[in-house]
């Protein structure tokens, strides 16, 4: 099974994301090659595990539980938009300020899962919510221009108080996420 670990967002932020995506769509002349993320599926990925054997689910849950026991709830404010890639391949909503609690949580996951035999992420962690994926270069270039003129976004904040362990199935209609376990912080 294909798995990842994430922090879920609340419905208020999902509603703001929906409005933000519609505003981007209004400003873009050409949307061919852009796949917009469904707001109900958007989450903050902490660790992508990839394909995992079914019998490792308990081991993974146990590691998540141990990590969550060492962390407390914290706030995350989403206030900036940006892109990854040149030309743009991903449009995201992210955090403008560093968050030491989130950074420590991610470090703990990387260390624990490396010890379990998972590949350690080499790129620096960037707290973001994926709004869209871009397949073609032309809309990617235009999107980068729109982002530059967008300015600060008041998308709101969430209280991160739990971590979710998800199974992901890729289908022709988009991904289907199944919650395997939700573990609260202490």
Buried (B, 14 or more C-beta within 10 A) or exposed (E): BBBBBBBBBEEEBBEBBBEBBEEBEEBBEEBEBBEBBBBEEBBBBBBBBEEBEEEBBEEBBEBBBEBBEEBEEBEBBBBBBBBBEEBBBBBBBBBEEEBEBBEBBBEBBBEBBEEBEBEEBEEEBEBBBBBBBBEEBEBBBBBBEBBEEBEEBEBBBBEBBBBBBBBBEEEEEEEEBEEBBEBEBE
